[in-house]
Amino acid sequence: MEKVKMIERSLITTYRKGIYSCFIKAINEYELVKDNDKICVCISGGKDSMVLAKLFQELQRHSSLNFEVEYVVMNPGYNNEILKQIKGNLELLNIDATIVNTNIFEESNKCIKNPCYICAKLRRGALYRIAKEKGCNKIALGHHYDDVIETTLMSMLTNGSFQTMLPKLKSTSFEGMELIRPLYLVRERYIINWARYNDLSFINCACSMTKKEDSSFEGQRKKTKRLIQELKKYHPNVEDNIFASSKNVNLNMILGYKKDEKEYSFLDEYEWE
């Protein structure tokens, strides 16, 4: 059997429960894909975005939904070696993707204080512009379950704010555009195992900051991953509990919250009976 066929088959057989079923569940539960959608599937070159692209191919084959897909690699400034690996994987996995070059790494590296924030902001803006030019109304990113819990914890520890990564989000800058995260319920370990099972090698971290030989820079997400592993020693279900906390917020037991830029305090409704 041709290798790409074996890879595709593994998604709906060996990894059906861990990956494909969770992908379908997120799409149905959060209503991520609808008839007449034109979705821009954004491929960074890593394992998550590559499996997302393959899952969308399977969805188009088996779903009754009528939608279109554009596969896009937004190149933020990868070196030639990284680009060669990405192109090789696209060919191997039979993904017909458009590569769009930008100078985002160069621009974000000028910011010493918050390069990750600037890079993410520039990448997001570029993706929206590219998707808009292609006539898409949705952008699909490869954020998975573990990304969600890491983001939730990072927000609490670094920003003093409780907010999570939503499965879909309307753009406030690009009218009619929506961001979706179809891997929202997929655990990262299954994606790692799927790649190993099929002897696939994807780019890991192509960030130009971490690639500098003299750099001691370490991304905040990597630190948070390590912290979560330490927290699991305290409670084995800590990951699921962090995820569940974002939908089990007890408004009677919090000091305050924000909605549509307006702040609310528990004192607003605090009265003696």
ZASELO-104132 format. One record per residue (C-alpha): residue number from 1; z, y, x. Coordinates in steps of 0.1 Angstrom, whole numbers, plus 5000, padded with zeros to 4 digits. Layout:
# ZASELO-104132
PT|doza|pz|py|px
PT|NUM|Z|Y|X
...
This chain:
# ZASELO-104132
PT|doza|pz|py|px
PT|1|5000|5000|5000
PT|2|4991|5035|5012
PT|3|5022|5052|5026
PT|4|5021|5082|5003
PT|5|5020|5058|4973
PT|6|5051|5039|4987
PT|7|5069|5073|4991
PT|8|5061|5083|4955
PT|9|5071|5049|4942
PT|10|5105|5050|4959
PT|11|5113|5082|4939
PT|12|5109|5064|4906
PT|13|5123|5030|4917
PT|14|5148|5029|4946
PT|15|5159|5065|4941
PT|16|5153|5068|4904
PT|17|5190|5071|4895
PT|18|5201|5093|4924
PT|19|5171|5117|4925
PT|20|5144|5114|4898
PT|21|5168|5109|4868
PT|22|5189|5138|4879
PT|23|5158|5160|4883
PT|24|5147|5151|4848
PT|25|5182|5156|4834
PT|26|5184|5191|4849
PT|27|5150|5201|4835
PT|28|5159|5189|4800
PT|29|5196|5201|4800
PT|30|5188|5236|4813
PT|31|5153|5239|4797
PT|32|5137|5246|4830
PT|33|5101|5237|4822
PT|34|5082|5245|4790
PT|35|5047|5243|4777
PT|36|5023|5268|4792
PT|37|5045|5275|4822
PT|38|5028|5282|4856
PT|39|5053|5273|4882
PT|40|5053|5283|4919
PT|41|5070|5255|4938
PT|42|5083|5271|4970
PT|43|5082|5248|5001
PT|44|5102|5258|5031
PT|45|5093|5226|5050
PT|46|5128|5211|5047
PT|47|5136|5178|5029
PT|48|5148|5195|4997
PT|49|5117|5216|4990
PT|50|5094|5187|5000
PT|51|5111|5162|4976
PT|52|5110|5189|4949
PT|53|5072|5192|4953
PT|54|5068|5154|4950
PT|55|5090|5154|4919
PT|56|5068|5180|4903
PT|57|5038|5158|4910
PT|58|5056|5129|4892
PT|59|5065|5152|4864
PT|60|5029|5162|4858
PT|61|5019|5126|4858
PT|62|5044|5114|4833
PT|63|5056|5144|4812
PT|64|5041|5153|4778
PT|65|5047|5190|4788
PT|66|5016|5211|4794
PT|67|5022|5232|4825
PT|68|5006|5242|4858
PT|69|5020|5241|4894
PT|70|5011|5261|4925
PT|71|5026|5248|4958
PT|72|5033|5276|4983
PT|73|5047|5277|5018
PT|74|5060|5311|5026
PT|75|5060|5313|5064
PT|76|5088|5338|5074
PT|77|5077|5335|5111
PT|78|5080|5299|5121
PT|79|5068|5290|5156
PT|80|5037|5269|5161
PT|81|5056|5236|5165
PT|82|5074|5241|5132
PT|83|5042|5250|5114
PT|84|5025|5220|5128
PT|85|5052|5197|5115
PT|86|5051|5213|5080
PT|87|5013|5210|5078
PT|88|5016|5174|5090
PT|89|5041|5166|5062
PT|90|5020|5183|5036
PT|91|4990|5162|5046
PT|92|5011|5130|5047
PT|93|5027|5136|5013
PT|94|4994|5147|4997
PT|95|5007|5182|4988
PT|96|4980|5208|4984
PT|97|5000|5239|4994
PT|98|4990|5274|5003
PT|99|5006|5289|5034
PT|100|5013|5326|5033
PT|101|5024|5343|5066
PT|102|5050|5370|5068
PT|103|5072|5387|5095
PT|104|5105|5382|5077
PT|105|5123|5366|5107
PT|106|5113|5395|5129
PT|107|5126|5421|5103
PT|108|5159|5403|5095
PT|109|5167|5397|5132
PT|110|5169|5435|5136
PT|111|5200|5434|5114
PT|112|5230|5423|5136
PT|113|5256|5425|5109
PT|114|5242|5404|5080
PT|115|5209|5387|5091
PT|116|5213|5358|5066
PT|117|5217|5382|5037
PT|118|5187|5403|5048
PT|119|5166|5373|5055
PT|120|5174|5357|5021
PT|121|5166|5390|5003
PT|122|5133|5395|5020
PT|123|5123|5359|5015
PT|124|5131|5360|4978
PT|125|5111|5393|4973
PT|126|5081|5378|4992
PT|127|5082|5347|4970
PT|128|5083|5367|4938
PT|129|5053|5388|4950
PT|130|5033|5357|4959
PT|131|5041|5339|4927
PT|132|5032|5370|4907
PT|133|4998|5373|4925
PT|134|4991|5336|4916
PT|135|4998|5343|4879
PT|136|5030|5322|4878
PT|137|5059|5329|4855
PT|138|5084|5308|4873
PT|139|5095|5301|4908
PT|140|5111|5267|4916
PT|141|5135|5265|4946
PT|142|5149|5234|4962
PT|143|5186|5242|4958
PT|144|5206|5210|4950
PT|145|5241|5202|4937
PT|146|5257|5206|4971
PT|147|5242|5240|4975
PT|148|5258|5250|4942
PT|149|5293|5241|4952
PT|150|5289|5256|4987
PT|151|5277|5289|4971
PT|152|5306|5289|4947
PT|153|5332|5284|4974
PT|154|5315|5309|4998
PT|155|5316|5335|4971
PT|156|5354|5331|4966
PT|157|5362|5330|5003
PT|158|5339|5357|5017
PT|159|5333|5380|4987
PT|160|5366|5377|4967
PT|161|5344|5369|4936
PT|162|5340|5338|4915
PT|163|5303|5333|4908
PT|164|5281|5303|4911
PT|165|5244|5295|4916
PT|166|5228|5292|4881
PT|167|5201|5266|4872
PT|168|5178|5294|4861
PT|169|5178|5332|4864
PT|170|5156|5359|4850
PT|171|5143|5384|4876
PT|172|5154|5420|4872
PT|173|5127|5433|4896
PT|174|5097|5413|4885
PT|175|5092|5414|4847
PT|176|5085|5381|4831
PT|177|5095|5361|4862
PT|178|5122|5334|4862
PT|179|5137|5314|4890
PT|180|5145|5277|4884
PT|181|5164|5251|4903
PT|182|5153|5216|4892
PT|183|5174|5198|4919
PT|184|5206|5214|4904
PT|185|5221|5180|4896
PT|186|5208|5161|4927
PT|187|5233|5153|4954
PT|188|5220|5160|4990
PT|189|5230|5126|5003
PT|190|5203|5109|4981
PT|191|5176|5133|4994
PT|192|5187|5125|5030
PT|193|5187|5087|5022
PT|194|5152|5090|5006
PT|195|5138|5107|5037
PT|196|5153|5080|5060
PT|197|5141|5052|5037
PT|198|5106|5064|5040
PT|199|5109|5073|5077
PT|200|5102|5110|5070
PT|201|5111|5138|5094
PT|202|5114|5173|5080
PT|203|5124|5206|5096
PT|204|5161|5211|5096
PT|205|5170|5247|5104
PT|206|5141|5269|5115
PT|207|5161|5301|5115
PT|208|5152|5322|5145
PT|209|5188|5333|5149
PT|210|5202|5298|5155
PT|211|5172|5289|5177
PT|212|5181|5315|5203
PT|213|5193|5297|5235
PT|214|5220|5323|5241
PT|215|5231|5326|5205
PT|216|5265|5316|5192
PT|217|5254|5325|5157
PT|218|5263|5299|5130
PT|219|5253|5302|5094
PT|220|5280|5306|5068
PT|221|5267|5277|5048
PT|222|5271|5253|5077
PT|223|5307|5264|5081
PT|224|5313|5259|5044
PT|225|5299|5224|5046
PT|226|5324|5216|5072
PT|227|5352|5231|5052
PT|228|5343|5211|5021
PT|229|5345|5179|5042
PT|230|5380|5189|5053
PT|231|5390|5197|5017
PT|232|5379|5162|5006
PT|233|5408|5148|5027
PT|234|5431|5168|5004
PT|235|5413|5156|4972
PT|236|5384|5132|4972
PT|237|5369|5148|4940
PT|238|5369|5183|4954
PT|239|5331|5187|4952
PT|240|5329|5177|4916
PT|241|5359|5198|4907
PT|242|5343|5229|4923
PT|243|5311|5223|4904
PT|244|5330|5217|4871
PT|245|5352|5248|4876
PT|246|5321|5271|4869
PT|247|5319|5258|4833
PT|248|5356|5254|4827
PT|249|5367|5290|4831
PT|250|5398|5298|4810
PT|251|5394|5334|4801
PT|252|5431|5335|4790
PT|253|5443|5328|4825
PT|254|5423|5352|4847
PT|255|5431|5387|4858
PT|256|5397|5401|4849
PT|257|5359|5396|4848
PT|258|5326|5414|4849
PT|259|5298|5412|4824
PT|260|5267|5434|4825
PT|261|5283|5456|4852
PT|262|5313|5463|4829
PT|263|5348|5453|4841
PT|264|5374|5437|4818
PT|265|5411|5432|4825
PT|266|5435|5408|4810
PT|267|5455|5439|4800
PT|268|5428|5449|4775
PT|269|5440|5423|4751
PT|270|5476|5419|4763
PT|271|5500|5426|4735
PT|272|5534|5414|4724
PT|273|5534|5396|4691
